[in-house]
């Protein structure tokens, strides 16, 4: 429906800085068991789940009203007597202004800027050249000390976080994961209830939007940067014919290896019900 097209257009608009997308390319006349891997030189196979660990196929919107909880003395890292730079992720996304990272009897890092930026610089005491940053989109923190932390020194965090319970978007049992198996441009997707969806994806494209033919001996495959591909798959889930349509994204770490893989799609039941899918690969 129009809503599906609206969602797809929004995804593709956000991705224009990465690439220019075109339709799927499927080898014709070779049978349903054949595939074309000339343009699909990276592998999106893996287990995809919601980043919050909750239901994956969910109603569009914010879900239930948030409940605020507190994380106290969450262990982030431990000094070893030689390391000066530490980084990682908090267990949850802190409510802005509530985050404090500290070492017992030592440093204290707080977010006092009051901005809406994704990445913020943390205020540090004592002010001896130590620095810290936190990214609210990825929950990533990074601390740099002028001298190594003593062995056994714990880096802890205390903050508030909001829990929003999403509302299941499909009929029947809730879906918590998709297992994606890719062969060339052919996809086989199995959900956590055992339903299978089959389909294809378009040519994988990278920055600049030009398709990459891995079989061309003159082509030098890129080894870094984001890549993206459209996909569509159909199947039967708990008695409903389903179409799953969206995009797969990732970041190249080598010419053929992907990290930070994700799926953004719309789950459409034949009866007209539509649900949102936003997943990351394990």
BADRENDREN-802107 format. One record per residue: residue number from 1; residue in three letters; chain; y, z, x of N, C-alpha, C, O in turn. Coordinates in steps of 0.05 Angstrom, whole numbers. Example, Ala and Ser with C-alpha at 12.3 -4.5 7.8 and 13.67 -1.06 7.14 Angstrom:
2
<node 1 ALA A <-114 156 264> <-90 156 246> <-66 156 264> <-66 169 285>>;
<node 2 SER A <-45 142 257> <-21 143 273> <1 157 258> <23 161 268>>;
This chain:
282
<node 1 UNK A <-24 0 16> <0 0 0> <25 0 17> <24 -1 42>>;
<node 2 UNK A <48 1 4> <73 2 19> <75 25 37> <87 24 59>>;
<node 3 UNK A <63 48 29> <65 72 46> <50 69 72> <59 78 93>>;
<node 4 UNK A <27 55 70> <12 50 94> <28 33 113> <30 39 137>>;
<node 5 UNK A <40 12 102> <56 -6 119> <80 9 131> <87 5 154>>;
<node 6 UNK A <92 27 116> <114 43 126> <105 60 150> <119 62 170>>;
<node 7 UNK A <81 73 147> <71 89 169> <66 73 194> <73 80 216>>;
<node 8 UNK A <53 49 190> <47 32 213> <72 23 227> <74 22 251>>;
<node 9 UNK A <92 15 210> <117 5 222> <130 27 238> <142 22 259>>;
<node 10 UNK A <129 52 228> <141 74 243> <127 78 270> <140 84 290>>;
<node 11 UNK A <100 76 270> <85 79 295> <93 57 315> <98 62 338>>;
<node 12 UNK A <93 32 305> <98 10 322> <127 11 333> <132 3 356>>;
<node 13 UNK A <145 20 316> <173 22 325> <175 42 348> <189 37 368>>;
<node 14 UNK A <161 65 345> <161 85 367> <149 74 392> <155 83 414>>;
<node 15 UNK A <131 55 389> <116 45 412> <129 21 425> <118 11 446>>;
<node 16 UNK A <151 11 414> <163 -13 425> <171 -10 454> <172 -29 469>>;
<node 17 UNK A <178 15 462> <186 20 489> <162 17 508> <166 14 532>>;
<node 18 UNK A <138 18 497> <114 15 513> <105 -15 514> <98 -25 535>>;
<node 19 UNK A <106 -27 491> <95 -54 491> <102 -68 465> <113 -56 447>>;
<node 20 UNK A <96 -94 464> <99 -110 440> <71 -116 430> <54 -126 444>>;
<node 21 UNK A <67 -108 405> <40 -109 394> <35 -135 379> <53 -146 366>>;
<node 22 UNK A <10 -146 381> <2 -169 365> <-24 -162 351> <-35 -141 355>>;
<node 23 UNK A <-34 -181 335> <-58 -176 320> <-83 -176 337> <-82 -182 360>>;
<node 24 UNK A <-105 -169 323> <-131 -167 337> <-141 -194 345> <-135 -214 332>>;
<node 25 UNK A <-156 -195 367> <-168 -220 376> <-198 -216 377> <-208 -200 393>>;
<node 26 UNK A <-213 -230 360> <-241 -226 357> <-255 -253 363> <-246 -274 353>>;
<node 27 UNK A <-277 -253 378> <-291 -277 385> <-304 -288 360> <-320 -273 347>>;
<node 28 UNK A <-299 -312 354> <-310 -324 329> <-336 -339 335> <-340 -349 357>>;
<node 29 UNK A <-354 -339 315> <-378 -356 317> <-400 -345 334> <-419 -359 340>>;
<node 30 UNK A <-398 -320 344> <-419 -309 361> <-435 -287 349> <-452 -276 362>>;
<node 31 UNK A <-431 -281 323> <-447 -261 310> <-434 -234 311> <-417 -228 327>>;
<node 32 UNK A <-444 -217 293> <-431 -191 290> <-437 -172 313> <-423 -152 317>>;
<node 33 UNK A <-457 -178 329> <-464 -161 351> <-450 -168 377> <-455 -156 398>>;
<node 34 UNK A <-433 -189 377> <-419 -197 401> <-392 -184 402> <-382 -174 382>>;
<node 35 UNK A <-380 -185 426> <-354 -174 429> <-339 -188 452> <-351 -203 467>>;
<node 36 UNK A <-313 -184 453> <-296 -197 473> <-283 -174 489> <-267 -159 478>>;
<node 37 UNK A <-290 -173 515> <-278 -151 531> <-257 -162 551> <-248 -147 568>>;
<node 38 UNK A <-248 -187 547> <-228 -198 566> <-201 -184 564> <-187 -183 583>>;
<node 39 UNK A <-195 -175 540> <-169 -162 536> <-171 -132 532> <-151 -118 529>>;
<node 40 UNK A <-195 -122 533> <-200 -94 527> <-213 -81 552> <-237 -75 552>>;
<node 41 UNK A <-197 -77 572> <-206 -70 599> <-204 -40 604> <-210 -31 626>>;
<node 42 UNK A <-197 -25 583> <-198 4 585> <-215 15 562> <-219 1 542>>;
<node 43 UNK A <-224 39 565> <-243 51 545> <-231 74 531> <-224 95 543>>;
<node 44 UNK A <-228 72 504> <-217 93 488> <-239 111 477> <-233 129 460>>;
<node 45 UNK A <-264 107 485> <-286 123 474> <-281 153 479> <-270 161 500>>;
<node 46 UNK A <-290 170 460> <-287 198 464> <-287 213 437> <-289 200 416>>;
<node 47 UNK A <-285 239 439> <-283 256 415> <-254 263 409> <-240 274 426>>;
<node 48 UNK A <-245 255 385> <-217 259 378> <-215 281 356> <-229 280 336>>;
<node 49 UNK A <-197 301 361> <-193 323 343> <-163 328 340> <-147 319 357>>;
<node 50 UNK A <-156 343 319> <-128 351 316> <-121 370 339> <-137 386 347>>;
<node 51 UNK A <-96 368 349> <-88 385 371> <-88 414 365> <-91 431 383>>;
<node 52 UNK A <-86 421 339> <-86 450 331> <-114 459 324> <-117 482 316>>;
<node 53 UNK A <-134 442 326> <-162 449 321> <-169 452 291> <-191 460 284>>;
<node 54 UNK A <-150 445 274> <-155 447 245> <-165 421 234> <-174 403 249>>;
<node 55 UNK A <-165 418 207> <-175 393 196> <-160 369 207> <-136 371 212>>;
<node 56 UNK A <-175 347 211> <-163 324 223> <-151 305 202> <-128 296 206>>;
<node 57 UNK A <-165 300 181> <-155 283 160> <-141 301 140> <-153 316 125>>;
<node 58 UNK A <-115 299 139> <-99 318 124> <-78 304 107> <-69 281 113>>;
<node 59 UNK A <-69 318 86> <-48 307 69> <-22 303 86> <-17 319 104>>;
<node 60 UNK A <-7 283 79> <19 279 91> <37 303 84> <36 313 62>>;
<node 61 UNK A <54 311 103> <72 333 98> <66 357 115> <50 355 134>>;
<node 62 UNK A <80 378 110> <80 401 128> <57 420 124> <52 437 141>>;
<node 63 UNK A <43 418 102> <21 437 96> <31 462 84> <52 462 71>>;
<node 64 UNK A <17 484 87> <24 509 75> <48 521 90> <55 513 112>>;
<node 65 UNK A <61 541 77> <84 555 90> <74 569 116> <52 580 116>>;
<node 66 UNK A <90 567 137> <81 579 163> <79 609 162> <95 623 149>>;
<node 67 UNK A <60 619 177> <57 648 181> <62 653 211> <50 640 228>>;
<node 68 UNK A <80 672 217> <87 678 244> <70 700 256> <67 722 245>>;
<node 69 UNK A <58 694 279> <42 713 294> <54 718 321> <73 704 329>>;
<node 70 UNK A <44 737 336> <54 744 363> <31 742 383> <10 754 379>>;
<node 71 UNK A <37 728 405> <18 728 428> <30 748 448> <52 745 457>>;
<node 72 UNK A <14 768 455> <23 789 473> <7 788 499> <-18 787 499>>;
<node 73 UNK A <21 788 522> <9 789 548> <-13 768 552> <-34 773 562>>;
<node 74 UNK A <-6 743 543> <-25 721 547> <-26 714 577> <-5 708 589>>;
<node 75 UNK A <-50 714 589> <-52 708 617> <-49 678 622> <-65 662 612>>;
<node 76 UNK A <-29 671 638> <-24 643 645> <-36 635 672> <-47 614 675>>;
<node 77 UNK A <-34 653 692> <-43 647 719> <-44 672 735> <-34 693 726>>;
<node 78 UNK A <-56 671 759> <-58 694 776> <-52 685 805> <-63 665 815>>;
<node 79 UNK A <-35 700 819> <-28 694 846> <-52 698 865> <-70 714 860>>;
<node 80 UNK A <-51 682 887> <-73 683 906> <-64 690 934> <-79 689 953>>;
<node 81 UNK A <-38 696 937> <-27 703 963> <-17 679 979> <-6 683 1001>>;
<node 82 UNK A <-21 654 969> <-12 631 983> <3 611 966> <18 594 976>>;
<node 83 UNK A <-1 611 940> <11 592 922> <39 600 913> <44 623 907>>;
<node 84 UNK A <57 580 913> <85 585 904> <91 570 879> <111 577 866>>;
<node 85 UNK A <76 550 872> <81 533 848> <58 536 828> <35 532 835>>;
<node 86 UNK A <65 543 804> <44 547 783> <52 531 758> <76 527 753>>;
<node 87 UNK A <32 521 744> <37 507 719> <13 509 701> <-9 515 709>>;
<node 88 UNK A <17 503 675> <-4 503 655> <7 500 628> <29 490 624>>;
<node 89 UNK A <-8 509 607> <1 508 580> <-3 535 566> <-23 549 572>>;
<node 90 UNK A <15 542 548> <11 565 532> <-10 559 510> <-15 536 504>>;
<node 91 UNK A <-22 580 499> <-42 576 479> <-32 565 453> <-46 551 439>>;
<node 92 UNK A <-7 571 447> <6 561 422> <34 552 429> <44 556 451>>;
<node 93 UNK A <47 540 409> <75 531 413> <93 554 406> <94 562 382>>;
<node 94 UNK A <109 565 425> <126 588 419> <149 581 399> <159 558 400>>;
<node 95 UNK A <156 600 383> <181 597 367> <204 598 387> <204 615 405>>;
<node 96 UNK A <223 579 384> <244 578 404> <260 604 405> <266 617 385>>;
<node 97 UNK A <265 613 430> <280 637 434> <263 662 437> <273 683 443>>;
<node 98 UNK A <236 659 432> <219 682 432> <202 684 458> <189 705 463>>;
<node 99 UNK A <203 664 475> <185 663 498> <195 680 521> <219 678 529>>;
<node 100 UNK A <178 696 532> <183 711 556> <158 709 574> <136 716 566>>;
<node 101 UNK A <162 698 598> <141 697 618> <148 717 640> <171 718 649>>;
<node 102 UNK A <128 733 649> <135 754 668> <112 761 686> <89 755 681>>;
<node 103 UNK A <119 774 708> <99 786 726> <104 816 725> <127 825 723>>;
<node 104 UNK A <82 832 726> <85 861 724> <103 872 746> <97 867 770>>;
<node 105 UNK A <125 885 739> <142 897 759> <157 877 775> <168 884 797>>;
<node 106 UNK A <159 852 766> <171 831 782> <189 813 766> <210 821 756>>;
<node 107 UNK A <182 788 764> <198 767 753> <197 767 722> <178 776 710>>;
<node 108 UNK A <219 756 711> <221 754 682> <234 727 676> <257 722 685>>;
<node 109 UNK A <221 710 660> <231 683 653> <235 683 622> <217 691 607>>;
<node 110 UNK A <259 675 613> <265 673 585> <279 648 578> <293 636 594>>;
<node 111 UNK A <275 639 553> <290 616 542> <314 626 527> <312 636 504>>;
<node 112 UNK A <337 624 539> <362 633 526> <382 611 520> <404 616 511>>;
<node 113 UNK A <373 586 525> <392 563 523> <399 558 494> <422 549 488>>;
<node 114 UNK A <381 562 475> <386 557 447> <389 527 441> <403 520 422>>;
<node 115 UNK A <376 510 456> <378 481 452> <353 472 436> <334 487 432>>;
<node 116 UNK A <354 446 428> <331 434 414> <317 414 432> <300 399 423>>;
<node 117 UNK A <324 414 458> <311 395 476> <282 402 480> <274 425 477>>;
<node 118 UNK A <265 381 485> <237 386 489> <232 404 513> <218 424 511>>;
<node 119 UNK A <245 397 536> <241 413 561> <266 429 566> <289 419 566>>;
<node 120 UNK A <262 455 570> <285 473 575> <281 488 601> <258 492 610>>;
<node 121 UNK A <303 494 614> <302 510 639> <303 540 631> <318 548 614>>;
<node 122 UNK A <285 555 643> <283 584 637> <302 600 654> <306 594 677>>;
<node 123 UNK A <314 620 642> <331 639 657> <313 658 672> <294 670 660>>;
<node 124 UNK A <318 662 698> <300 678 715> <315 702 726> <337 700 735>>;
<node 125 UNK A <302 725 725> <311 749 739> <287 760 755> <265 762 744>>;
<node 126 UNK A <292 768 780> <317 766 795> <324 738 803> <306 721 805>>;
<node 127 UNK A <349 732 807> <358 705 814> <356 701 844> <376 704 858>>;
<node 128 UNK A <332 695 854> <328 691 882> <320 663 890> <308 659 911>>;
<node 129 UNK A <326 644 872> <318 616 877> <293 608 862> <285 585 862>>;
<node 130 UNK A <281 627 848> <257 620 831> <267 604 807> <288 610 796>>;
<node 131 UNK A <251 584 799> <258 567 776> <234 566 757> <211 571 764>>;
<node 132 UNK A <241 559 732> <220 556 712> <228 537 690> <252 536 683>>;
<node 133 UNK A <210 522 679> <215 504 657> <193 507 636> <171 516 642>>;
<node 134 UNK A <200 499 611> <180 499 590> <185 475 572> <208 469 565>>;
<node 135 UNK A <163 462 564> <165 439 546> <153 447 519> <129 453 517>>;
<node 136 UNK A <169 446 498> <161 455 471> <143 434 458> <128 441 439>>;
<node 137 UNK A <143 409 466> <126 389 454> <97 391 464> <78 388 449>>;
<node 138 UNK A <94 396 490> <68 397 502> <58 425 509> <35 429 516>>;
<node 139 UNK A <75 446 505> <69 473 512> <66 477 542> <55 497 551>>;
<node 140 UNK A <76 458 558> <72 459 587> <94 477 600> <118 474 594>>;
<node 141 UNK A <85 495 618> <104 511 633> <100 506 663> <79 498 671>>;
<node 142 UNK A <122 510 678> <121 506 707> <139 526 720> <162 529 713>>;
<node 143 UNK A <129 541 740> <144 561 754> <142 556 784> <121 549 794>>;
<node 144 UNK A <165 559 798> <165 555 827> <179 579 840> <202 586 834>>;
<node 145 UNK A <164 592 858> <174 616 871> <181 610 901> <168 593 913>>;
<node 146 UNK A <201 624 912> <208 619 940> <187 629 960> <187 621 983>>;
<node 147 UNK A <170 646 951> <149 657 968> <123 661 952> <125 664 927>>;
<node 148 UNK A <100 661 964> <75 663 949> <74 690 934> <84 710 943>>;
<node 149 UNK A <62 689 910> <56 714 896> <32 728 908> <13 715 917>>;
<node 150 UNK A <34 754 909> <12 769 921> <-14 764 906> <-14 760 882>>;
<node 151 UNK A <-36 765 921> <-62 761 909> <-67 781 886> <-63 805 889>>;
<node 152 UNK A <-75 770 863> <-81 787 840> <-57 791 821> <-61 803 800>>;
<node 153 UNK A <-33 781 829> <-10 784 811> <-13 766 787> <-16 742 790>>;
<node 154 UNK A <-12 777 764> <-16 762 739> <11 752 729> <31 766 729>>;
<node 155 UNK A <10 727 719> <33 715 705> <26 716 675> <6 703 667>>;
<node 156 UNK A <42 730 660> <36 735 632> <58 723 614> <80 718 623>>;
<node 157 UNK A <51 719 589> <71 709 569> <69 724 543> <47 731 534>>;
<node 158 UNK A <92 729 531> <93 741 504> <112 723 488> <134 716 497>>;
<node 159 UNK A <104 717 464> <121 699 447> <110 700 418> <88 710 413>>;
<node 160 UNK A <127 690 400> <118 687 373> <111 658 368> <122 640 381>>;
<node 161 UNK A <92 653 350> <84 626 343> <78 624 314> <69 644 301>>;
<node 162 UNK A <83 601 302> <79 597 274> <53 582 269> <48 562 282>>;
<node 163 UNK A <38 591 250> <13 578 242> <18 564 215> <24 577 195>>;
<node 164 UNK A <16 538 214> <18 522 190> <-10 511 184> <-21 495 200>>;
<node 165 UNK A <-21 518 161> <-48 509 154> <-46 482 140> <-34 481 118>>;
<node 166 UNK A <-57 461 152> <-55 434 139> <-73 433 114> <-92 449 112>>;
<node 167 UNK A <-67 415 96> <-83 412 72> <-101 388 75> <-92 366 82>>;
<node 168 UNK A <-127 392 69> <-146 370 72> <-137 346 56> <-128 348 33>>;
<node 169 UNK A <-141 322 68> <-131 298 56> <-151 279 44> <-144 259 31>>;
<node 170 UNK A <-177 285 49> <-198 267 38> <-215 282 17> <-214 306 15>>;
<node 171 UNK A <-230 267 2> <-248 279 -18> <-274 288 -4> <-282 277 17>>;
<node 172 UNK A <-287 308 -16> <-311 318 -4> <-306 339 18> <-286 352 18>>;
<node 173 UNK A <-325 340 37> <-322 359 59> <-300 351 77> <-295 327 81>>;
<node 174 UNK A <-286 370 88> <-264 364 107> <-275 350 132> <-297 355 140>>;
<node 175 UNK A <-258 334 144> <-265 320 169> <-249 333 192> <-225 336 191>>;
<node 176 UNK A <-264 341 213> <-252 355 235> <-251 338 261> <-237 346 280>>;
<node 177 UNK A <-266 316 262> <-266 301 287> <-275 272 281> <-289 267 262>>;
<node 178 UNK A <-268 254 300> <-278 227 301> <-290 223 328> <-276 228 348>>;
<node 179 UNK A <-314 213 330> <-326 204 355> <-322 174 357> <-333 160 340>>;
<node 180 UNK A <-307 165 377> <-301 136 380> <-319 125 402> <-320 136 424>>;
<node 181 UNK A <-333 103 395> <-349 89 415> <-339 60 416> <-340 46 396>>;
<node 182 UNK A <-328 52 439> <-316 25 442> <-333 8 460> <-341 16 482>>;
<node 183 UNK A <-339 -16 451> <-352 -37 467> <-334 -62 466> <-334 -76 445>>;
<node 184 UNK A <-320 -67 487> <-300 -89 486> <-279 -83 465> <-266 -62 466>>;
<node 185 UNK A <-277 -102 446> <-257 -97 425> <-271 -88 399> <-259 -88 378>>;
<node 186 UNK A <-296 -81 401> <-311 -71 378> <-312 -41 378> <-316 -28 398>>;
<node 187 UNK A <-307 -29 354> <-306 0 352> <-327 10 332> <-332 -2 312>>;
<node 188 UNK A <-338 33 339> <-356 48 321> <-346 77 321> <-345 90 342>>;
<node 189 UNK A <-338 86 298> <-326 113 295> <-344 130 276> <-350 121 254>>;
<node 190 UNK A <-351 153 285> <-368 171 269> <-352 197 264> <-342 209 283>>;
<node 191 UNK A <-350 206 238> <-335 230 233> <-354 255 234> <-378 252 237>>;
<node 192 UNK A <-342 278 232> <-357 303 235> <-377 308 213> <-394 326 215>>;
<node 193 UNK A <-376 292 192> <-396 294 170> <-417 273 172> <-435 272 155>>;
<node 194 UNK A <-416 256 193> <-437 236 198> <-431 209 187> <-446 190 191>>;
<node 195 UNK A <-408 205 173> <-401 179 163> <-393 161 186> <-380 170 205>>;
<node 196 UNK A <-400 135 184> <-394 116 205> <-374 95 195> <-377 85 173>>;
<node 197 UNK A <-356 87 212> <-336 67 207> <-337 46 229> <-338 54 253>>;
<node 198 UNK A <-338 21 223> <-339 0 243> <-316 -19 240> <-306 -24 218>>;
<node 199 UNK A <-306 -29 263> <-284 -47 263> <-277 -58 290> <-294 -57 308>>;
<node 200 UNK A <-253 -67 293> <-244 -78 319> <-216 -68 326> <-202 -57 309>>;
<node 201 UNK A <-209 -72 350> <-181 -66 358> <-169 -90 372> <-183 -107 383>>;
<node 202 UNK A <-142 -91 371> <-128 -113 384> <-128 -111 414> <-136 -90 425>>;
<node 203 UNK A <-119 -131 427> <-117 -131 456> <-100 -108 466> <-79 -103 456>>;
<node 204 UNK A <-111 -94 486> <-96 -72 498> <-72 -83 513> <-75 -102 529>>;
<node 205 UNK A <-49 -71 509> <-25 -81 521> <-11 -58 535> <-13 -35 528>>;
<node 206 UNK A <5 -65 555> <19 -45 571> <49 -52 570> <57 -70 556>>;
<node 207 UNK A <64 -38 586> <93 -42 587> <100 -71 590> <89 -84 608>>;
<node 208 UNK A <117 -82 574> <124 -110 575> <111 -126 553> <121 -147 545>>;
<node 209 UNK A <89 -116 542> <77 -128 519> <58 -152 524> <47 -163 505>>;
<node 210 UNK A <54 -159 550> <37 -182 555> <7 -174 555> <1 -153 566>>;
<node 211 UNK A <-10 -189 542> <-39 -183 542> <-50 -186 570> <-41 -204 585>>;
<node 212 UNK A <-70 -170 577> <-82 -171 603> <-111 -182 600> <-127 -170 586>>;
<node 213 UNK A <-117 -205 613> <-144 -216 613> <-158 -207 638> <-153 -217 660>>;
<node 214 UNK A <-176 -187 635> <-189 -175 658> <-208 -195 672> <-216 -190 695>>;
<node 215 UNK A <-215 -217 658> <-234 -236 670> <-219 -257 687> <-232 -273 701>>;
<node 216 UNK A <-193 -257 685> <-177 -276 701> <-176 -267 730> <-165 -245 735>>;
<node 217 UNK A <-186 -282 749> <-187 -273 777> <-159 -269 789> <-156 -256 809>>;
<node 218 UNK A <-139 -281 777> <-112 -279 788> <-96 -256 776> <-74 -250 785>>;
<node 219 UNK A <-108 -242 757> <-94 -219 744> <-98 -194 761> <-120 -187 768>>;
<node 220 UNK A <-76 -180 766> <-77 -154 778> <-74 -133 757> <-53 -131 744>>;
<node 221 UNK A <-95 -117 752> <-93 -97 731> <-74 -75 738> <-74 -66 761>>;
<node 222 UNK A <-57 -67 719> <-40 -44 724> <-56 -18 728> <-78 -16 717>>;
<node 223 UNK A <-46 0 743> <-61 25 748> <-46 50 738> <-57 72 739>>;
<node 224 UNK A <-22 47 728> <-7 69 717> <7 61 692> <9 37 686>>;
<node 225 UNK A <16 81 677> <33 75 654> <18 76 627> <-7 77 627>>;
<node 226 UNK A <32 75 605> <20 77 579> <9 50 569> <19 29 576>>;
<node 227 UNK A <-12 52 553> <-24 28 541> <-29 35 511> <-31 58 504>>;
<node 228 UNK A <-31 14 495> <-34 18 466> <-49 -5 454> <-48 -28 464>>;
<node 229 UNK A <-64 0 432> <-78 -21 418> <-80 -14 388> <-85 9 381>>;
<node 230 UNK A <-75 -34 371> <-79 -30 343> <-109 -30 337> <-125 -42 352>>;
<node 231 UNK A <-118 -17 315> <-146 -19 307> <-148 -16 277> <-130 -6 264>>;
<node 232 UNK A <-171 -25 267> <-178 -23 239> <-208 -20 237> <-223 -34 250>>;
<node 233 UNK A <-217 -1 220> <-246 3 216> <-251 10 187> <-234 22 174>>;
<node 234 UNK A <-275 3 177> <-282 9 150> <-309 23 149> <-326 19 167>>;
<node 235 UNK A <-314 38 128> <-339 52 124> <-340 66 97> <-322 62 81>>;
<node 236 UNK A <-361 82 93> <-364 97 68> <-365 126 75> <-382 135 90>>;
<node 237 UNK A <-347 142 64> <-346 171 69> <-350 186 43> <-333 185 26>>;
<node 238 UNK A <-372 199 41> <-378 217 18> <-374 202 -9> <-362 213 -27>>;
<node 239 UNK A <-383 177 -10> <-382 162 -34> <-358 145 -38> <-356 130 -58>>;
<node 240 UNK A <-339 146 -19> <-314 131 -21> <-313 110 1> <-317 115 24>>;
<node 241 UNK A <-307 85 -7> <-301 64 13> <-275 71 27> <-255 78 14>>;
<node 242 UNK A <-275 70 53> <-253 79 69> <-244 58 89> <-261 45 101>>;
<node 243 UNK A <-218 55 92> <-206 39 113> <-190 58 131> <-174 73 121>>;
<node 244 UNK A <-195 56 157> <-181 72 176> <-165 52 193> <-176 36 207>>;
<node 245 UNK A <-138 54 193> <-121 35 207> <-99 49 222> <-87 68 211>>;
<node 246 UNK A <-94 41 247> <-74 55 263> <-73 44 291> <-78 21 296>>;
<node 247 UNK A <-66 62 310> <-64 55 338> <-78 75 355> <-79 99 349>>;
<node 248 UNK A <-89 66 378> <-100 82 399> <-81 80 423> <-73 58 430>>;
<node 249 UNK A <-75 103 436> <-57 103 458> <-69 119 481> <-86 136 477>>;
<node 250 UNK A <-60 113 505> <-69 128 529> <-51 122 552> <-33 106 551>>;
<node 251 UNK A <-56 136 574> <-41 132 599> <-61 126 621> <-80 140 625>>;
<node 252 UNK A <-56 104 636> <-74 96 658> <-72 115 681> <-50 122 690>>;
<node 253 UNK A <-95 124 691> <-96 139 717> <-107 122 739> <-102 127 762>>;
<node 254 UNK A <-123 102 731> <-132 81 750> <-131 55 734> <-122 55 711>>;
<node 255 UNK A <-140 33 745> <-139 8 731> <-155 8 705> <-149 -7 687>>;
<node 256 UNK A <-176 24 704> <-193 24 680> <-198 52 668> <-214 54 649>>;
<node 257 UNK A <-184 72 678> <-188 99 668> <-164 110 653> <-141 107 663>>;
<node 258 UNK A <-169 121 629> <-147 131 613> <-147 161 612> <-168 175 611>>;
<node 259 UNK A <-123 172 611> <-119 201 605> <-100 202 581> <-89 182 572>>;
<node 260 UNK A <-97 226 570> <-78 231 548> <-83 211 525> <-64 200 514>>;
<node 261 UNK A <-109 207 518> <-115 189 496> <-109 202 469> <-113 226 465>>;
<node 262 UNK A <-99 185 451> <-93 195 424> <-97 174 403> <-99 150 409>>;
<node 263 UNK A <-100 183 378> <-103 165 355> <-83 173 334> <-81 197 327>>;
<node 264 UNK A <-69 154 323> <-51 158 300> <-59 137 280> <-57 113 285>>;
<node 265 UNK A <-67 147 256> <-77 128 236> <-73 138 208> <-65 161 204>>;
<node 266 UNK A <-79 120 189> <-79 127 161> <-108 124 150> <-120 103 155>>;
<node 267 UNK A <-117 144 136> <-144 144 125> <-141 137 95> <-130 153 80>>;
<node 268 UNK A <-151 114 87> <-146 104 60> <-173 102 45> <-191 87 52>>;
<node 269 UNK A <-175 118 23> <-198 116 6> <-193 95 -16> <-170 90 -24>>;
<node 270 UNK A <-215 81 -24> <-212 59 -43> <-199 66 -69> <-186 50 -82>>;
<node 271 UNK A <-201 92 -77> <-189 101 -102> <-158 102 -100> <-145 108 -120>>;
<node 272 UNK A <-147 98 -76> <-118 99 -73> <-108 123 -58> <-84 125 -52>>;
<node 273 UNK A <-126 142 -51> <-117 165 -37> <-112 158 -7> <-128 144 5>>;
<node 274 UNK A <-90 168 4> <-83 163 31> <-78 189 46> <-67 208 35>>;
<node 275 UNK A <-87 191 71> <-84 215 87> <-76 208 115> <-79 186 124>>;
<node 276 UNK A <-66 228 129> <-55 225 156> <-76 234 177> <-91 253 173>>;
<node 277 UNK A <-77 219 199> <-94 226 222> <-78 225 247> <-66 205 254>>;
<node 278 UNK A <-77 248 261> <-63 250 287> <-82 266 305> <-84 290 301>>;
<node 279 UNK A <-94 252 324> <-115 265 340> <-111 260 370> <-98 241 378>>;
<node 280 UNK A <-122 278 385> <-122 275 415> <-151 277 424> <-168 290 411>>;
<node 281 UNK A <-158 263 446> <-185 262 456> <-190 285 474> <-173 293 489>>;
<node 282 UNK A <-214 296 473> <-222 318 491> <-226 307 520> <-232 322 538>>;
